[in-house]
Amino acid sequence: MRFLAALPCLLGLTAADFHVNIPEIVHAVEYVLSEFEPWPSYHGPTGTLRTATATPTATPSATCSPYWLENIKHQGISAFNPDPATYQVFRNVKDFGAKGDGVTDDTAAIQLAITTGNRCAPGVCESSTVTPAVVYFPAGTYIISSSIIDYYYTQIIGGALGYGATNVFYRQVRNFVFDMTAIPASSSATGVHWPTAQATSIQNCVFLMSDAPGTLHQGLFLESGSAGFITDLVFYGGFIAANLGNQQYTMRNLTIYNAVTAINMLFDWGWTFKSINIQNCSVGVDTTSGGPTAQHVGSVTFFDSSISNTPIGFNISREPGSMPPTAGSLILENVQLNNVPIAVQQPGRVVALAGTTESITIAAWGDGNEYTPNGPTTFEGTFTPPTRPGSLVSGNGYYQRSKPQYGTTPLSDFLSTRSAGATGNGVTDDTLALEAVLILGAVTGKIVFFDAGTYKVTRTLYFPPGVKVVGETYPVIMSSGTFFASMNNPKPVVQVGLPGQVGYIEWSEIGGFAGSNLQLAQCPTTPLVATPPAPVNANCIAAFLSMHITPKAANLYMENNWFWTADHDIEDPKDTQITIYTGRGFFIESLAGTIWLYGTAVEHHQLYQYQFANTQNIFMGQIQTETAYYQPNPNATEPFPPVAALQDPNFVTSCAGVAGNCADGWGLRILNSHNILTYGAGLYSFFDNYSTNCSAAGNGEVCQSRIFDLEMIGNDLQNVWVYNLNTIGATSMIDENGKSLASFADNVNVFPDTIALFHT
């Protein structure tokens, strides 16, 4: 099944942050848009499928059986929509008049499928979770003659293919072939325009572009936002296959053929690339935006990848004396080169790292500041990479697995939660109905389909071993009642397995939003009210802990997960800030470990965002955190007291003698653990009691004193590595056993402060 469009250009909401105005970001985005202004919106000559000229070297075969999502009974609802009984969540574009015959112009029909239902439109609505939509394209070839405008909280999904901006949340595109070859090669045209933030993704898509001399096509244009995750893309041809700018990102499993430039970096703070396969391009990765005197690219981590038949692997602006001092930090690890004469080229065609006309593997090479663990030392060259635990590796790289889509699974193998008796209306107690269908799914091997809705539960929902769960446009599991109300006796909303059980589960496409009573009306900000002595608003204490991996749990694979305590009300037309209290973020104390975290983020928790205690064998690819905006009013001692059994930080004792805002939540804590390997990290603290003066350039990074904590008893902090650590607003970038190892002042970058390589 393929979606073939003469001009597939999906324009999203502007990825603007309504609460953090960062001049450096504004300048970088303006620079990018001035250079690439013609590309995002194209109105020019468009042919039909029969005029397409490009022939890919290999075209993926489609599955023959109908995709289950097309024919399953569609009974999902938006529980808190003003009219949930009539609001339509699932939309088949053919029901709105699209033909998909490769001849008819389907532009208006597709746009109608997206917009119907008084939905959240760009330029009119900033954000909302009460108008979700799944816009589905059955197998076919859809011709469009102008840009399709995507709306907030939309999943655009095609029938499964047979391949093995800071407030723009909850969008997804997957399972399409975007065919641009009917557009003249000389036209500035874009396949997908994707300025986005967290909880977004593009997966399992192919971009077909002209590879004629002088081509101006680009496949993916991403110039702003705070994201994000993209995986399983193939690009053929084009001037630029992927043109990328964002605060931070994880991209995995991209294959690029015959582009002039495979990947062009516009700006970033940190970008993690894994399993990238570049073939027959002129330049593999270009990070020269802004030039050596005003670099826009902060850092890039590139590993478990290959580049073939490409004259220049990496074209960079970083050189001795380039500015900002740590901009352009680059880490390469396990990168195979086949006929790549220049591996890394600096300004003036200076060869920083020679390549080969034959085949070599770059074991590890870097350019930036290093702490091992003391520093800084500015380095450019090879280094000995970390030892990879065998349990984390598959083949020639770290284990990876794409989110299951069940493309070949027959419809009869799905169990609907609403058909099983759950209502999803946000009012009825659905606990019993959900428990029953989850157990039935585990016993029968069938997949439990959570229809769109808000499912109220009044006690812990148990996921038994063997269950597989998939949701429709992020259904909500909402806890309610006294069972969950005690801070001193916390209960999980969802528990996976019981102690002693062994098994395997899959869980994807589940989220949570409106109807929480944790919105602007209940939880306004109070920056002018000192807390204490004023008490914390008890109605806005949301959760004890976001996620806990217990000592006996192991073998967890996570991809594109966001643990967010809301900093603003996304149902409010102005995205007004709010104050909500959640005690802890993501806590891992698995004794065996063996955990992979690709593209995860944890934000706005009181005591910490990520904490690893007495664990081992952890891989992380571009983690991202933000400190709670309200801190230090109150600071991290309020409202949740530390629990020693959970290894909580004790700020009363650890902050003795430390100046500044010491008692703010940690971004990352690693305690008595080993083999913790981080391939990109952004730990951000933008605010001091809702003021951003503390993180503004030149103000001394005084939002909080410390942000990354290492603590050991004995000698168990072995093989702890971080590539391209980016921090914002923190005076000390790394602390070990109460001692600062790295100051921001030695590591200034485009806006964050960057250490290219750290290890214990």
N, C-alpha and C positions, 0 to 999 in steps of 0.2 A: 504494500500500500504506500502510495507516495502523494504528498501535497506538492504540486508543481505550480508555482505562481510566476507570472511574468514580472511582477514587481512586489515581492514580499517585504514590506517595511512596516514593522509593528512599532508605532511610536507610543512611548509610555508617558506617565506623569513626569514632570520635571523632578529630578532627584535633589531637591533642595532641603537643607536642614533648617527648620523654622526656629531653632533654639540656639544653634552654634554658628555664628557668622565668622568664618575663618578667612581673612583676606587672602592668605596664600592659596587656599582652595579656589576662591572666587577668581583670582588672577589666572590660575592654571586652567580652569574651565573656560574662561573668556579667551585665553590664548588658543585652546584647542578648537573652540567653536569658530573663531575667526579664520583658522586654517582650513577647517573642514565644513564650513557653512553650507556648501551646496549638497552635501551627502545625505543628511537625515530625511529630507522631504523632496521626493522626485516627482516631477510632472512633465513627462516627456514621451517620446514615441515608445509604444509598447506593442509587441507582436503577439502571436499566439504560440501554442506549444509547437506547432509545425514549423515555426521560424527559428526555433532554438538551434544554436550552433555548437555548443560545447558538448563534447563526448567524454565523460569521465573514464579513467582507466579501469575502474571497477564500480559497478552499481550494485548496492546491497539489494538482495532479494527480499521480497515482502512475504509476510505470512499469508497463507491462503484462507485460514478459518476466520470467521467474523470476530472482531475484537469484542470481548465481553462487555466493555463499558457502553458500547453502542446499544445493546439489546437488553441489558438488565433493567428491571422495572425502576423507573425514575420517580422516587417519592421523597427525595430530600427536601428539607425546608430551611428557611432562615427564621429561627425561632423569634428573633427580636426585630424583624422587619415590621414596619407599620401594618402590613397586610400579609402575614405569613401564609394564609390559606391560598392566596392567588399568586404570590411571587414565584417566578420560575427560576430555579437554580440551574438545571441542566438544559442546554440549548443545542440542538442539532442544527447546523447551519442550513441543511437542506429543508428543514421545517420553516425557514425564513426566506426561502426562495433560491438559495444557491443551487447550482446544477452540478458543478464539479466535472464538467464534460470536456474541459480543455479548449472550449470554443467560447462559451458564454462569459461575459464580464460579470463576475460574482461580487464585485466590490461592495455594492450597496447592500446586498443580502447579508454578507458577512458582518458589515458594520452594524446592521440592524440587529443581528443576533447578539452582538456585544452590548449594544446600548439599551435594548428594551428593558423596561422595568424601573425607570427613574433611578438609574445607577450612578455611581460616583465617577463623574467625568472630569478629566484633566482641565484645569483652569476654572472649574466651578466648585469642585469638592476636593478638599485636601486629602481626606481619608475616611473610610468607613468599613465596618465588618458586617453590616446588615444587608448588603446587596451583593453577595457572592455569586459567581457564575462559573460554570464549566461550559465552555464553548467548544463543541465537538465537531470535527470534520471527518465524515466517513471517507472511505477510500475514494480517491478521485483526483482530478487535476483542476485546480481552481485558478482561473485567470483573474487578476486584479489590475486596475489601471491607475490607481493612486494609493497613497499610503492608508493603511488600516490603523485606526487609533485605538489602542488598548485602554481599558478602564481599570480602575483600582480593584484589587481582589478578584482577579480573573485567571482561570486556568484555561489555556488554549491548547487543546489536545487533539492529535490525529490518531487514527487507528495505528496500533503498535507496529513498528517496523521490525523486520527480521534481522536486526544486528544484535550479535551476542553483546540612587540618589537619596539619600539617607533616610527619608520617610516614606519611600515607595516600597511597601511591604506586600507580601502575599500575592505574588504573580508567578505564573509558570507557563512555559511553552515547551511542548515535547512531541516527538514523533512526526516530524515534517521533513520533506525535501523542499528547499527553497530554490527554485530554478530561475535565475536572472539572465539566462543566456539569450533571451529574446530582446533584451535591452541592448542598444548599441554599446560597444565596448568603450566608446568615448564619452559616455554619459556617466555622471557622478551619481551612482545609485548604491543603496545600502540594503542588505538583506534584512537584518533585524537591528533596530535602534533600542538600546536596553540600559538606560540610566536607572539604577535600582539600588535597593538596600537589602536588609536581611529578609529571610523567608521567601526568597525568590530563586528561580532556577530555569535554565534551559538544558534540556536533556534529549539525547537521541535524535539529532537533527543533522541534515546534510545541506551544504550551501554550494550551489553550482553557479560559477561566474565565468566570464570570458577570460581566457588567458592569451588573447591576441596582443601583439605589441601595442603599448600605450593604453592598455585597459585601465579604467578608473573605478571599476567595481570594488566594493568592499563588503565582506560578509557580515561581520558583527561590529557594531559601533557602540561603544560603552564609554561615555566621557565624564560621568560624575556619579556620586552616590557613596553609600557606605554598606558594602555587601560582604560576602555573597559567594555563590557556588554555581559552577557550570561544569557539565560533564558530557562525554560521549558525543562529540561533534566531529564532522568531517567537512573539510573545505577543499574545493577544486578551483584553481585559478584566482584571478582578482589582483588588483593593485595592492591591497592589504587584506589579508584573510580576516584577522582579528585586530581591531583598532581599539585599544583598551586604556581607560582611565577610571580610577575609583580609589577610595581610601585604602581598602584591603580586599583581597579576593583569594579564593582557591579555585583553580581550574585543573581538571583531570581528564585524561584520555581524549586529547585533541589530535587529529591527524590532518595535516595540511599539505596539499600537493600544488605545485606549479603557480604559486603566488609570487609576486615581485618581493614583497615583504610578508613573511608568515605572520609575525606578531609585532605590532608597533605599540610601544608603551607611551601613552600620552602624559599621564602623571600617576603617582601612587604614593602610599606610605609603605605598604608591604604587599607583595603578590607572590603566591605560591603556585608553581606549575609542577605537575607530576604526570608522567606517562604521556609526554608530548612527542609526536612523531612528525618531523618536518622533512619533506622530500622535494627536491627539484625547485627550490626557491632561490632568489638572489641573496636575501638576507634572512637569517632565521629569526632573531629577536633584536629589535632596535630600541634602545633606551636613551636616545640622544636628544629627546625633547627638551628645549630650553637652552641646549648647548652647555659647554663646560663652565661658564661663568654664572649660569642661573638654571641649574638642573631642576627638572620637575619630577623626575622619577626618584623615589626614596630608596626602595630596595626591591630586589627580585631574588627568589629562591627557586632553583630549577634543578630537578633531579629525576632519576629513573626514566630517562628520556633519550631520544636519538635524533640526530640531524644528518641528512644524507644529501650528497650532490648539490651542495649549497656553498657558494664561495666564501661567505662570511657567516659564522655561527652567531656571534653576538657583536653588535655594533653599539659601543657605549660612549658616553661623554665623560665619565669619571677618569681623571688623570691627576698627577701631582699638582696641587694648588687649585683644583676645581672647587666650585662652590655650589651649595653649602658643603661644609667639610666632609660629612658622611653620606651625602647624596650619591645615588648610583651604587650603593652597596650591593654586591653580587655574590651569590653562593651557587656553585655548580657541584653536583655530586652524582656520580654514576651516570654520566652523559656519554653516549656512544656517538662517535663521529665517523662517517663514511664519506670519503672524498669531500672534506671540508678544509680547504687550504689554510684559512685563518679562523681559529677558534674564537678569539676575542680581539676586537679591533678598537683602539682608542682614537681620539681626534688626531687629524693629520696622518691618518692611515698607519699609525704606530701599532705594531703587533704586540699586544700584551700577552697573548698566549697563542703559540703557533698551533696550527691544525695539522692536517695530513691529506695527501691525495689517496691514501689507502684507508685503513681502519684503526682507530684507537679508542680507548675509553678514558675519559677524564674521571679519575677516582674521586678527587676533591680539589677544587680550586676556588679561591675567594679573593675579594677586593673590598676592604673596609677596615673597621676597627675591631680588634679582638681582645677578649679578656679570658685568660686561661688558668685560673679564674681571675687573676689580677691583670690590670691593664691601665690605660689602653695602649695597644701597639697597633699602629697602622700597617697593614700588610697587603701585599698583592702577590699571590702565588699559590702553589700547591700546599696542602696540609693533609694530615692523616685523619680520615673521617671517623665518626663514631662506630663502635662495634654494634652491628645490628643483631639483636636477639633472633635466633632462628625461628621462634614462634611468631614473629611479626612479618616474616618474609615469605613470599611465594614466587618461585622462579627467580628472575633477576631483579626483583624490587620488592618494596613493601606490598603486602597484600592489599587488594582493592576489590570492591564489588559494587556494581551499580544497583540503584534502587529497583526492586522487582516491579515489573508492570504486568506480569502474568499474561503476556500477549498470546500464548498458545493454550491457555487454560480455558476449557469450555464453560459456558455460562452456568451449566448445572453444578459446577464446583464452587459456587458462591452462595453464601448465606447472608441475607439482608437483615440488619438489626431492626429495621422498622417492620419488616415482614415477620420477624420473630417476636413482635409485641412491644418493642421500645417505641416511644413517641418522638423523642428528640425535640420536644416543644419547650424545654427549659423550665417546665413547671411540674410535670408528672415525675415521680420517682421511677427511674428506669433501671435501678440496680438489679433487680431480680431478672428482668428480661435480658439484660446484657450478660449477666453471669451465665445464664442458660445457653445463650447463643455462642459465647466464647468456649464453654466446655464442649458443646456440640461440634464446634469447628475443630477443636483439638482432637476429639475422638474420631471424627469422620475424615479428617485431613482436608476439609473444605476451608475456603478463605472467607473470613468474616468481613463483610462490606458494611462499614459505617456510613449509611446515607447521611447527606448533609443535615445538620441539626445541632442542637445543644442538649446533651444527655445529662440529666441531673442524677447524681448518685449520692446516697446518704451513708454509705460505708465504703471501705476499701474495695475497689474492683480488682479481682484476681485474674491475671492472664496465665493460663496453665501452659506447661511445656507442650510444644507442638503447634500452638495456635499461630495463624497468620492473619494479620489485620491490615486492611487498607481503607482509607477514608475517601469521601467525596468532598472536595474543596474544603479541607480542614474542619471536619466536625469537632465539636467541643465536648469533652468530658468534664462536667462542672460539679464540684463537690458542694454539699450543702448540709447544714444541720449541726447539732451539738457534737456528733461523733468526731468532727474535725476541729473543734473549737478550742482545744486546750494547748497552749504553748508548752506546758510542762508534760504533756502526754501526746506528742504528735503522732498522727496517723497518716499513712500514705494514701493518696487518691487512687493510684494504680500500683499494684505490686505484681512483679513478674516472677512467677515461680515461688516455691516455698523452700525453706532450708532443707538441704539433702536431696532435692529434686535435680535431675539432670535432663536437659532437653534443649530445644532450639525453637526460637520464635522469630517472626518477621512482623514489623510494625512500621507503617508509613502513612503519611498524609493525615495526621491528626494534629489539631491546633486548639486555640481557645481565645475568646474575645468578649463581645458585648454581653450584657446581662449579669456582670459580675458584681454590680453595685460598688465598684471600685473606680468610679469615674469622677468627672469634674464636680458634679453636684455633691458627692460624698467626700472627696479627697483633694480639696484645693491646696495649693502651695501656701506656706506661711513663713516666708523668709524674714519677715519683720517681727515674728514672735519667737523669742528665745526658748529653745526646747533642749533641756530643762531651763528654767523651772516649770514652764508650761508642759503638760503631759503630751505624749504622743497621741494622735487621734486613733483610738482603739478600733474604730470602724474601718481603718485603712491598713490594718495588719493582715497581710494577705496569705503568707505561707511561711512555714518553718524552714523549708529546704526545697530547692527545685528538683534536684535529682541526686540519688544516693546509690552508688555501686558498693555493695556490702562486702565484708571480708571474704565470704565464700563464693561470691559471684566471679565470673571470668568470661573471657572470649566475647567481648562486646565490640561490634562494628557500628559506628555512627557516622552519618554523612548529612551535612546541611541542616544542623539543628541549632535552634536559637532559644535560649532560656532568658526571657526578658521580663523584668519587672517594669511595667510601663512608666515612662517618664512624662508622657503626655496622653491626653484622651483622644484616641483616634476617631471617636464618634463626634467630637466637637468640631464645628466648622473651622475653627482657628487653630486646631491642634494644641489647645492650651495645656500648659504643664500641670502636672498633678504630683502628689506625694503619696507613694505607696511603700509599705515596709515589708520586705521579705528577708528572712534571716540569713540564709546561706544559699550559695549558687550550686555548683556541680561538685560533689564530694565523691572521690574515688578512694576506697581503702581495700580494694581487692588484693588479697595476698598473692594470687597467681598472676594477676594482671592479664596481659595479652589483650590489649585494647587499642583500637584505632579510632581516631577522631579527625575526620576530614571536614574542614569548613564549619567549625562550631563557634558559637559566641555565647557569652554569659554576661548579663548586664544588670546593674543597679541593685545588687544585694548588699545587705548590711555588713556582714563580717568578712566575706570574701566572695570572689567570682568562681575561680577554680581552686580546688584543694586536693592534693595527692598526698596520702599518708600511708606509710608502711606498705607500699605497693611497688610494682616493677613492670617492665616491658610495656611501655606506653608510647604509641606514636601519635603525634599531633601535627596536622597540616593547617597552618594559619588560624590560630585561635585569636579571638578578639574579646576585649572586655571594656566596660565603662563603669566607673565608680558612681555610686548613687549621687544624683544632682543635689540633694538636700544636705548631704554631709558637708561640714561638721555641725549642722543644726537640725537634728541631733547628730552626734558623732557615732562611731561604730559600737559604742557601749549601749546604745538604746535602739529598739526596745527589747531585743533578745539578749539575755545574759549568756555568757559563754558556758558551754557544756564540755567539761574536761574529757568525758568518754568519747566525744566526737572530735577530739583534737582541735577544738575551736581556739582561735587566737585570743589571748588575754591582753587587751590593749592597756589596761591599767598598769600591768607590770612591764610590758615590753616597750611602752612609750616613755618610761622614766628617763629623763635627760635628753629626749629627742625633741628638737625644736620644730615649730610649724604645726601643720595639721597631721599629726602622727596617727591619730585614731580614726582614720578613714579605712574603708574596706580594702583588703588586699586584692589586687588583680589576679595574682597567681601565687600559690603557696605550695612548696614541695617539701615534705617532711619525711626523713628517714626512708628514702626511696631510691631506687636505682634503675638504670636503663630507661630514663625518661627523655624522649627525643622529640624536640619541637622544631618543626620546619616552618618557621614564621610565626610571630606573635605580635599583636598590637594591644597594649595595655594602656587605656586612656583614662585620664581624669581631667575633664573639661571645666568643672564647676567648683566653686566655693559658695555654698548656700545660694545656688542659682545665679551666681555671677561668674562670668567667664574671664574676668580680668586676670585671674590667676594663671590662665593657660595662654594668654595672648603672647605673641612673639616679643621677646625682650623683657618680659616681666619676671623672669627667673624661675619658671616652672614651680609655683608655690601652691598649687591646688592641694597637694598632699605630700607628706615627707617621703613616703616609701610606697612601693607598689608591687615588688616581686620579692618574695621571702623564701629563703632556703634555710632549713634547720635540720641539724643532724645530731643524733646521739651515737657516739662511737664513730664509725667510718662509713655509714651507709648513705652517702650521696654520690655514689659512683656512677660514671657514665651518664651524667645529666648534661644535655646539650640544648642550646637554643640558637637557631640561625635567625638572623635579622629580627632581633628584638627591637620593637619600636614602642617607646613610651611617650606620653603627653601629660604635662602638668605635674609630674613627679620629680622632686628634687634629686632623690636617689633612685637610680634605675634598678639596682640589684642590691639586696642585703642578705648576708649570710650570718646566722647566729647573732643577730643584732648589730653587725658591722656593715657599713656601706662599702660595697665593692666598686660601684660605678656612679659617677656624677653625670647628670644631664649635660653639664657645661662642656664636657669633653667629647660630646657625641652629637652635636647639633646637625639636624637634617632639614628637609624642606618645610616641615612643621613639627613632626615628632623628633625625637632624639633616637639614634640608631646605633646598635652594636651588631655588627655583621656576624660575629661568631663568639659565643660564650660556651665554656664547658668547665665542669668541676675538675 
